């Protein structure tokens, strides 16, 4: 059984998308980060840094119990476990990996702090231009729908009405396509806490 220890943040919702998309049964364990529940000894055993989300798989590889923290590590683990949304060949997995890492290392941090730091707007625009170029040739970031789409959608959906999206039609179409998927809608709308 998989337990997802999370809260209603953008990071906290990413693994829900993957669990729902892959049809993996799971138990949601709300961790109220406002009350400090993420700093309790119980949660720190799963996530030593005290972050959410964190995952416990009681039926991991070889039947061993697995604890995972960091939303990207969870996405990768679930993709490998399920054999879904990660590419069906080494070449396809390489595409997913590079675009997943591009999003996690660049898009997510910049768009997380951009509202408070206007000097980052030029960087945000450049990142969107990279995505616009990629999405002008493909429906999804790594060609096929994958965890590379699941990672950035929870953050970028907050900028749907921003002028930058209106001038990047391929990014806007991708956001509409991904956010209309039932699993994504469920993850984004699910009340957590």
Buried (B, 14 or more C-beta within 10 A) or exposed (E): EBBBBBBBBBBBBBBBBBBBBBEBEBEBBBBEBEEEBBEEEEBEEBBEEBBBBBBBBEEBEEEEEBBBBBBBBBBBBBBEBBEBBBBEEEEBBEBBBEBBEBBBEBBBBBBEEBEEEEEBEEBBBEBBEBBBEBBEEEBBBBBBBBBBBBBBBBBBBEBEEBEBBEEBEBBBEBBEBBBEBEBBBBBBEBEBB
